[in-house]
Amino acid sequence: QGFNFVGEQPEITRMHPEPIGRINLATKKVNWKKEGF
């Protein structure tokens, strides 16, 4: 699978690893703040 982050979407990251992956990482940082990580 790719990453073990909370809320990971491996199928999308696998299809478009570079652009979507970087967008997901940016989104995850925002989500982590909301989740308290």
NUMI-745532 format. One line per 3 residues: number of its first residue (from 0); their letters; for each residue x, y negated, z negated of N, C-alpha, C, O, CB. Coordinates in Angstrom, 2 decimals. Each point is the difference from the previous one (the first is absolute). Glycine has a CB too. Layout:
residues N
NUM = a = X,Y,Z,X,Y,Z,X,Y,Z,X,Y,Z,X,Y,Z ~ ...
This chain:
residues 37
0 = qgf = 0.85,1.20,0.00,-0.85,-1.20,0.00,0.86,-1.22,0.00,1.14,0.46,0.03,-2.95,0.74,-1.24 ~ 1.88,-2.22,1.20,0.92,-1.09,-0.03,0.30,-0.45,-1.36,0.99,0.46,-0.58,-1.79,-1.11,2.71 ~ 0.02,-0.21,-2.70,0.29,-0.56,-1.31,-0.97,0.56,-1.03,-1.03,0.58,0.34,1.93,-2.67,0.72
3 = nfv = -0.55,1.91,-2.32,-0.86,0.46,-1.09,-0.66,-1.18,-0.71,-0.37,0.10,-1.17,1.85,1.91,0.87 ~ -1.62,-3.13,1.01,-0.61,-1.18,-0.62,-1.48,0.21,-0.22,-0.64,0.79,0.70,2.35,-2.24,0.39 ~ -2.25,0.75,-2.06,-1.44,0.05,-0.25,-0.72,-0.67,1.17,0.38,-1.09,0.43,-0.03,1.06,-2.95
6 = geq = -1.37,0.69,3.03,-0.76,-0.57,1.11,0.68,0.18,1.34,-0.33,-0.69,0.96,-0.58,-0.94,-2.54 ~ 1.85,2.57,1.67,0.70,0.23,1.26,-0.95,0.58,1.04,-0.88,0.79,-0.33,3.03,-0.42,-0.91 ~ -1.95,-0.75,2.48,-0.81,0.52,1.11,0.93,0.68,0.98,0.35,-0.59,1.02,-2.10,-1.24,-1.30
9 = pei = 2.17,3.08,0.00,1.05,0.65,0.80,-0.36,0.14,1.46,0.88,-0.11,0.85,-0.21,1.32,-2.88 ~ -1.95,-0.98,2.35,-0.36,0.21,1.41,0.23,-1.28,0.80,0.47,0.07,1.14,-2.17,1.65,-1.82 ~ 1.38,-2.87,0.11,0.20,-1.26,0.72,1.49,-0.31,0.09,0.49,-0.43,1.04,-2.74,-0.42,-1.82
12 = trm = 2.96,1.08,-0.32,1.44,-0.28,-0.01,0.72,0.89,0.99,0.99,-0.42,0.61,-1.13,-0.28,-3.02 ~ -0.34,1.93,2.58,0.65,0.92,0.92,-0.23,-0.46,1.44,0.91,0.09,0.83,-1.22,1.81,-2.47 ~ -0.88,-2.39,1.94,-0.30,-0.41,1.38,0.78,-1.25,0.38,0.50,-0.10,1.12,-2.79,1.09,-1.33
15 = hpe = 2.41,-1.95,-0.72,0.69,-1.26,0.30,0.96,-0.32,-1.15,-0.28,-0.90,-0.80,-1.70,0.04,2.15 ~ 3.09,1.58,-1.45,0.86,-0.11,-1.19,0.57,-1.40,-0.21,0.08,-0.46,-1.14,0.49,2.83,1.46 ~ -0.18,-3.05,0.77,0.66,-1.29,-0.22,-0.99,-1.12,-0.35,0.03,-0.47,-1.13,1.74,1.20,2.71
18 = pig = -2.62,-1.18,-0.66,-0.84,-1.17,-0.32,-0.99,0.27,-1.12,-0.11,-0.78,-0.94,0.34,0.06,3.30 ~ -0.97,1.84,-2.26,-1.02,0.29,-1.00,0.67,0.29,-1.34,-0.49,-0.42,-1.04,-1.07,1.32,2.82 ~ 2.67,-0.17,-1.75,0.70,0.32,-1.23,0.43,-1.25,-0.75,-0.15,-0.09,-1.22,0.93,2.20,2.26
21 = rin = -0.25,-3.09,-0.30,0.45,-1.23,-0.67,-1.20,-0.79,-0.51,0.06,-0.58,-1.08,1.98,0.50,2.55 ~ -3.12,0.06,-0.71,-1.22,-0.69,-0.46,-0.52,0.69,-1.25,-0.41,-0.66,-0.95,-0.16,-0.06,3.31 ~ 0.57,2.07,-2.35,-0.48,0.75,-1.17,0.86,-0.31,-1.22,-0.52,-0.15,-1.10,-0.34,1.97,2.61
24 = lat = 2.18,-1.91,-1.32,0.88,-0.29,-1.13,-0.33,-1.38,-0.58,-0.03,-0.17,-1.21,1.84,1.62,2.21 ~ -2.04,-2.43,-0.13,-0.37,-1.33,-0.47,-1.34,0.04,-0.73,-0.18,-0.64,-1.04,1.46,-0.39,2.94 ~ -2.22,1.79,-1.33,-1.32,0.12,-0.63,0.11,0.70,-1.34,-0.68,-0.36,-0.96,-0.41,0.41,3.21
27 = kkv = 1.97,0.97,-2.31,0.17,0.76,-1.24,0.53,-0.90,-1.11,-0.42,0.12,-1.15,0.83,1.97,2.46 ~ 0.51,-3.00,-0.97,0.53,-0.89,-1.03,-1.13,-0.84,-0.59,-0.03,-0.22,-1.21,2.27,0.14,2.39 ~ -3.15,-0.37,-0.35,-1.15,-0.76,-0.49,-0.89,0.92,-0.84,-0.48,-0.39,-1.06,0.56,-1.15,3.07
30 = nwk = -0.31,2.77,-1.51,-0.84,0.95,-0.73,0.62,0.36,-1.34,-0.71,0.16,-0.99,-0.14,0.74,3.17 ~ 2.18,-0.76,-2.22,0.68,0.34,-1.25,-0.26,-1.08,-1.04,-0.20,0.31,-1.17,1.98,0.95,2.44 ~ -1.77,-2.53,-0.84,-0.26,-1.09,-0.94,-1.42,0.12,-0.54,-0.23,-0.21,-1.19,1.85,-1.30,2.41
33 = keg = -2.57,1.86,-0.36,-1.39,0.16,-0.44,-0.13,1.20,-0.94,-0.74,-0.04,-0.98,-0.07,-1.00,3.13 ~ 1.54,2.12,-1.82,-0.09,1.23,-0.80,0.82,-0.09,-1.28,-0.18,0.79,-0.92,-0.18,0.50,3.02 ~ 1.28,-2.26,-2.14,0.84,-0.17,-1.18,1.29,0.79,0.07,0.62,0.27,-1.03,-2.66,-0.65,-0.25
36 = f = 2.47,0.76,2.49,1.26,0.74,0.14,1.18,-0.98,0.03,1.15,0.43,0.12,-2.34,1.41,1.13
